């Protein structure tokens, strides 16, 4: 038995014995408590930060071992990785590892892994969502502090978070690449107001965040003042690539279950699901290839291919499930049914950069085509 097979057996046995049997709460403080408890369990048994380097508390596993873990995680029906811990584990943590100071790493990374803190993201603004270069939230330097004023939106789980990865304009006169700074923002700082937003799927998942003369020490800037564009791009690269792997694998397994439940006399639906199975296998293979090609490196713009493929695939799968079961079926209704997933999937081609922006990135940075007129 080789080492990968032994690792798979170890992961499968642990997950079968420890995956929570109750459905996770969809929002609110109960969702925070559930997420932190699950992360603490993962940390306690050595399953936290599998990809993080050993020197910062992770396990430093190989890419193949990470893929095996995600496969077994999805197979076991473990809690969705797209929860309140997502930003800390897949955005803030990797960004601090790549660009943070030793003090920043020492303070924040252990708490993220141990399930002690929740992070949210403060990038998008009204009028500056996919086009982050046009954001207007200001960070004015006053002595050894930044004074933050502005407004962010679509900040997932900001109402539950302890910290925020915040992108602000610190040099109003500079060009885009030297105008922004990436800042660690405490969500309990005076002057911060959080307003939860209820989605059409039902839960309060996103938030508006308002900043009224919020003071943050300059020691909380990551990667240097006015270097936030480069730091932010590395953060988004993580999101567009490896971060969604467990979600993708879980979705392909759901397609298999849909095929199992589809009556044999529904030939058109079975053909539709068969196409989705083939499409899912193709996306899964390309994702594995991307992960393997970017091993030991910061993911590049090719991650937009993965992000776009997964976003549109998830919409097609959830629509097929609704058509298979019917709008009033038990499998569709409720906060954990296909109806919720169908409505929630509309956000996939908006979050993390719209589908149109992703196509522009692919065309310009991957294929080398001329830039779209600005």
Order of alpha helices (4+ residues) and beta strands (2+ residues): alpha-alpha-alpha-alpha-alpha-beta-beta-beta-beta-beta-beta-beta-beta-alpha-alpha-alpha-alpha-alpha-alpha
